[in-house]
Amino acid sequence: MIRQIIKIDESKCNGCGLCVTACHEGALGIIDGKAKLLRDDYCDGLGNCLPVCPTGALLFENREADAFDEVAVQDNMKQAKEVEKEKLPCGCPGSQSKVIKRQTLSIGRGNLNSTNRTTNENTISELMQWPVQIKLVPVNAPYFDNCNLLIAADCTAYAYGNFHGKFIKNKVTIIGCPKLDEGNYAEKLTAIIKNNNIKSVSVVKMEVPCCTGILNSVKEALKNSGKIIPWSISTISTSGEIIEE
């Protein structure tokens, strides 16, 4: 039968996954970093996914397609819920969003707690969530709500010794390398800022010229989000010193 159904322009899709969450029928999925229509009969053609797409990659088309099958959709969603309940935490860590809760620990010869976070042998990480790569983090992850966001060039954590205590602490952290990563971060960052209540944005970059890319992406994202959010920039030298703050 000829009917209205979703079409995806993969050249515009950034793989953010917002459409997958918005589709209540399970018709969409992310495959190889792009949104895909999994089955014609799962798509009701109503377009709940269209408004959430930050890049305009979704549109309607009229074509020959299987009729919408509500019974099949219900069975599929029920099965998906059962699989989710039984799923063991053994999948790819890069695709599993989670909040990391720090607790008082006793390690080695010393105690680690909120006021004394180091011992002679250990330092506690300040990372609050996973994943951290800009390309991997879901734009609608719950930890983004009401957070202070740190966007850092990945070399900065290696160059500056107290990176966790100075920059990561009490922030949600996402990182990337504008020279090595494919594409521009601006679209992904725009979606994160636009679709979440971000309290502030901190940018940490290296002094090298290629790090300008991450700063420009943040500026573009803040502008495109239409929001006024406090933000700051810190620059780290290749010798590990803060040269701008």
Protein Blocks (a to p, Z undefined) as FASTA:
>chain_A
ZZddddddfklpgolommmmmmmnopacceehiacdfbfklpgolopmmmmpmnlpaccd
ddddddddfklmmmmmmmmmmmmmmpcckbcfklmccddddddddehjbccdfklmcdfk
bccdfbfbdcfbfklpcfkbfklgopacddddfklmmmpmklmmmmmgopacddddfklp
gcjfklmmmmmmmmpccfbdcddddfbfklmmmmmmmmmmmmmnopacddddddddfkop
afbZZ
